[in-house]
Amino acid sequence: MATVVTRKHRSGERTYKVQWLLGGRRGAAWQSETFVDRRAALKFAALVDAAGQRWPDGWVKGVGFGGVPEEPAVEHPLLEFATAYVRRLTSAGPDTQTKYVQQLTALDGWLASIKRCAPTVENVTSDDDRDWIVARRRAGASPKTIANYHGLLSAVFKSAVEKKLIARNPCEGVKLPPIDDDTEDEDDKVFLTEGEFALLCSCMHEADRDFLTVAVGTGLRWGELTALKAKDLDLDASPATLIVRRAWKTNGRGEFALSGHGRFYLGTPKTRESRRRITLAPLVVATLRRAVAGRGPEDLVFGAPRGGRLDQGNWYESRWQRAIKAAQAKGLAKTPRFHDLRHSHAAWLISAGVPLPVIQKRLGHKSIQITVDVYGGLLFQTHEVADLAIDRALGGQQVVMATRAGGIEAAESLADEASG
C-alpha cells in the first residue's frame, strides 16, 4: 500500500512524498513521487494502489498525466558558495583566504562522507554538523582546532541565512568540545629561567646571540623582530624605544596571491595593538647598537647573511636545534621553541610584579583577556607580594608599593623587620 510522508523544510514549506514497493513485493525497489499539495499526493497514492502498487498508466514521473513538471528547487554547492564568501572577505589577507579555502575543502569532504552525497547550503543539517565534530574528535583533533573550523563553517551559513537561501544556520546551537579540557597549548609553552636562557645563549653561534638577547628582551614575535629596520629604533631617547610598525606576511596562493609580491612580503601587523612602541632595557640597547652598526635606516636589523628576509625554517634547522641539543647536553631539561622566548619575556615581567596591562601593551595583545588567558597560570608568582601586603595591613603596618624594581625584596625586608 502506498504511503504519504510529510517533510517540513527549513523555509517552513511542506512537501508530500508518496512511496511504495514496486508491485508490492518484499525486496522490490522503492518508488516515489513528490507533491507540494497534500490532496494531490493522497489522490496519487490511491491511483498507485488501484494499479497494484505500480505507476498509473500514462503517468510520467515528475510530470503527471501530460502535465508540466514542477520546477526543481535550486541548491547551492557548499564549497562553491563558501569559496565565494571567502573571496568577499575584506579583512582577511591573501594567506588567510588561502587557508580558509583549504579548511572549507576539508569540511566539504568530511560532510560528503557523512551525507554520502555532495553537501549543499540547503541540505546540511545540525546533525551533520555534530557528526563531523564527533568524527574529528575521535580522529584526535583538538577542541581548539575543531572550534576554528566550526567558526568558519558557521560564518558561511550565517551568510546564507542573510541571503535568504536557508531559514536557519545549522551550526547555531551546536555544542563544541570544551577547550578547557584541552591542555595541549598550555603544555607546549616553555618558560626559561634566567640561567637556562644564559646556557642556551652560550650554545648559540656567536652571530645569533644578539638576536636571541633582543628577542627575549623585547618579547617580539619572529615576524616582527625580523622585519625591524634600523629606522625603527630610537636608542638615544630616554628611555630608548623601538617601534613595531611592520611584520613579514605570507602571500596567498592561486587566485588569492597578491601580484607583484613573492612568497613573503612586508606588511602592517594584523591588529592596531600589534603596532606599538616599547621601551628597551639598557642591555638590549647595547645589543641593538652592535646589531645596527654600519647599517642604513632602511636596512633590516636582523636579516639574512646576504641581505633580505631571515628564513625561519632554515635558521631553526641549522642554528636553533643545534644549540638546543648542545644546551641539553650541558643540563638543559627543556626543549623550547623560538616563540618560547616571548613567553619567557612575559614570565620574567610577571615574576617582577609588572602589571598585566603593561605586559599586554608590550606584547601587542588585542585585549587584556588574551594576556590573562595565555599567562594567567603564572600569576601565582605575584601572590607573594599580595600576601605580604595583606599581612602588613592586618598587622597594622603600612602597605608598601611592590611593583617597582626590587619591590618583592623590599616588601620581604619590611616584613622581616615587622616580624623581628
ABEGO torsion letter per residue (X at the ends): XBBBBBBBBAAGBBBBBBBBBBGGBBGBBBBBBBBABAAAAAAAAAAAAAAGGBBBBGBBBGAEBGBBBBBBBBBBBAAAAAAAAAAABAABBAAAAAAAAAAAAAAAAAAAAAAGBBBBAAABBAAAAAAAAAAAAAAGBBAAAAAAAAAAAAAAAAAAAAAGABABBAABGBBBBBAAABAAAAAABBBBBAAAAAAAAAABBAAAAAAAAAAAAAGBBAAAAAABBAAABBAABOBBBBBBABBBBBBBBEAABBBGBBABBBBBBABAAABBBBBBBAAAAAAAAAAABGBBAABBABBBAAEEBBBAAAAAAAAAAAAAAAAAAAGBABBBBAAAAAAAAAAAAAAAGBBAAAAAAAAGBABAAAAAAAAAAAAAAAAAAAAAAAAAAAAGBBBBBAABBGAAAAAAAAAAAAAX
